[in-house]
Amino acid sequence: CLFFFFSSRRRHTRCREVSWARRCVQETGINAEYMGLKASMAEKQAPKRDARPENQITISAKRNVKLYIFIAKKALTNHETIELHALGSAMSLCVSVADTLMHFGYVKLKKTIVETIELDGMKRPKMRLVLARSADFQKLNDKANAVKKENEVAYQTIFPLPK
């Protein structure tokens, strides 16, 4: 007596590129009729984004400090203040980002809020740091961009692109 088990889950489509493409199609509704879906169904399947302010950065412990420094500098070009939100173990990463930005003179610390929130029946610490853009921000940012461009030119002279 032989038993065969067949999974209803799609196979070989769990890689990053396939799921990214599938998500793009679902969000935009492109080719919804081609896929046999109505446009209204494609809209229902699109993930809903939370309506948080543009100057709020939610920090996760799964990412790198440099990424959040880059995001904070981009947000500071458009806003006077930014808020860094961190939950649980990401609080140390949040402090590292704020400390690095303050060390290089990009921001000044305005407010620190640490609170305990209840999430899924458990109490967890939450930190919010409000950072204000310093007066020298634009000058420092232009200087950093110039150094970055200089390094790119130097790299291109050492390792030229193949023709």
N, C-alpha and C positions, 0 to 999 in steps of 0.2 A: 504494500500500500504506500503510494507516494503522495506527499503533500507539497504543494507549491505555494509559496507566499508571494503575492504581488502587491507592491506598495502603490498607493494611489498618488504618492508624491512624485513630482517631476524629478527626474534624475539628471545629473550633470548640468544643472542650471543654477547651482548655488554659488558660483564664483562671483566675484565682485562686479565684473563687467556686465554680466548678464542681468544681475539684479539691478544694477544702476540703469541699464537700458530699459528694463521693464518698468522701473519706477518713473523714468522720464516719460514713457508712453502713457502711463496711468495718470500722471499729473497734468499733462498737456491735453490729453484726449485725442492726440494725433492717431489716425488710422483706427479709431475706435470701431467704426463700422466694418473695416477690413477684418478686424479681429473677431467679428461676430458679436460685438457689444454695442449697445446703444450709448449715445453720448451721455445720457443721464446716469447710466451705470458707471461710466468711466469717471464722471464727476464725483459720484458717491465713494468710489474706491480711492480717490486721491486723498493722501494723508492731510489732516488738518494741522496747520501750524498754530502755535500759541501766539497770542497777541502781546508780546512783551515789547517794551520800548527799545529803540535802536541803540541807545547808549548803555544798555544792560548786557553784561557778558556773564554767562553762566559757565563756571569752571568745573571741569570734570577731572578726576584723578587719572583718567586713562590717556590723557594727552600730554604734550610736552610744554614746558614753561615758555620756550621760545615762540611757540604758536600763539599763546595767549598774549605775549608781549607784542607780537606783530598785530594781532587783532585789536588790542588796546590802542596801539599807535594809530591804526587806521580809523578807529572810532573817535579818537581825539582830534583828528583833522576836521571832523564835521561837528563835534559837540564840545561844549565847554567842560562838562563833567561826564564821567562814566561811573557805572556801578559794577563792581565785581561781586558775583554771588557764588558761594561755595557751600556745599553740604557735606558734612562728615569728614572723611579723610582728604577731601580736596581742599580743605581749609589751609593746609600748609602750602599747597601749590598757589593758592590765592595770595597768601602773604609773600611768597617768593616773587610773584609777578609784580605786586605793588612795591615791594622793596627794590626790585631792579629798576622799575620806572622812576622811583623817587631818587635812587642813587645816581642815575644819569641825568636827572633834572627835568624830566618830561612832565612830571605831575607833583602835586602837593596833596597830602592826605587831608580830606575835609572831615570825614566822619567814619567811625568804626562801629558797627552794630553786630553783636553776637547774641543770638537767641536760640532757644530750644523749641523745636516744632515737633508736632506729632505726625508721623507719616506711617501709614499702614499699621497703626496700633503700637508703634515704637517711637520713643523720643530720640530725636537726632539734633545735633548742633548745626546751626546755620550761621554763616558769616556774610555780612555785606560790608564792602568797603566802598566809600564814595571818594573818588579821586578827581581833583580839579586840575585842569590844564594850566601849566606854568606860563609865565610871560615869555620865556625863552623857547617855548616849544617849537615854533616854526623855524627858528634859526637852528636849533639842534637837529630837527628832523631833516632840514635841507643839507646840513653838514653830513649827517649819516648817509643820506642818499648819494651825495657826491663821493664819499668814500666807497660806497658800494659799487658805484659806476666805475670808479678808478680801479677797483679790484677786478671787476669783470673785464676791463680792457687789458689789464696785466695778465689775466688768465688766458685771454684770447691770443696774446702775443706768444705765450709759452706753449699753449696747446691750440694751434689753429684748427679751424673746422675743415674737414676734407671737402674738396671741390667736386 
